[in-house]
Amino acid sequence: MTNSIFDVYGAPVLAILFVLLFVLESNYQLRKRVQGRWKRVIINFVVSIPAFLLLRLMLIPVMVWLAMKNQSWHIGLNYLFDATPLIEGAIAFMLLDYSNYLWHILLHKLPILWRFHLVHHCDLDLDVTTAFRFHFGELVGSVLFRGAAVVLIGAGPVAVLIYEIAFEAATQFHHSNLKMPFRLERMLNFFVVTPRMHGIHHSIVKQQTDSNYAIVFSVWDRIHRTVRLNVDQDKIITGVPSYADESELTIGRLFKLPFTKIRPWPPIRHNASGNEREKKEPRDSIR
Ligand SMILES: [Zn+2]
């Protein structure tokens, strides 16, 4: 069964990766924490439960079903030409990643989607548990977009599932608070999104949040000039400035947050670290 790829191979790989990152980020910490670690583990775990159930029971089955149906519909890019399954798979993998880059921009730019994505961004710390902190509404919203992408790309069911495993693994990795050696991270960042790169996307400085949208491959931010690497990690304050009061970010309130009046993002003066023409290279940047 195609569907079992995620459960048989993906789930154990992702579980091992989670434990590995959780242990490593405790020993090699990149950004200082502002909240108690275990309190956040509980909050992010509980918030993630309905989102995870919807991912496994709705989003993945819908995308795989569409990919299977499309094998008789023959819609989408991969059906326009005759390529080997490996090339078709590689094209599907790359373009699924590109479609998720575009979806991430929509999550930030469309007010109706930002309501839900805000629950992820108002985490005051960033670590591997943030990778699971998504409001279930965001998952529901993504079904239409991500389902359409599967069909338009002409991705096969195996490619959809392999990409989904890579997507989840990349999300865990780039949200982690893991301090890697500069040279290693700089090299990795040439290809994939790394913790320092994605840390900038979670900054309270709007110009910094409006950058680094990519999920697996960093190339999409480079192509669209949304990449920003010149920010010192020590200067990053994580979160959304209008939602920075810890006492407001309880489990119950986070579930209700998308259905309340959303506060605007106030301008933040932030030591010019959001200024690209900054003369001095920040000490902890990977540019
Ligand atoms: Zn985001």
Residues whose N, C-alpha, C, O or C-beta is under 5 A from the ligand:
A	BS01	ZN	none
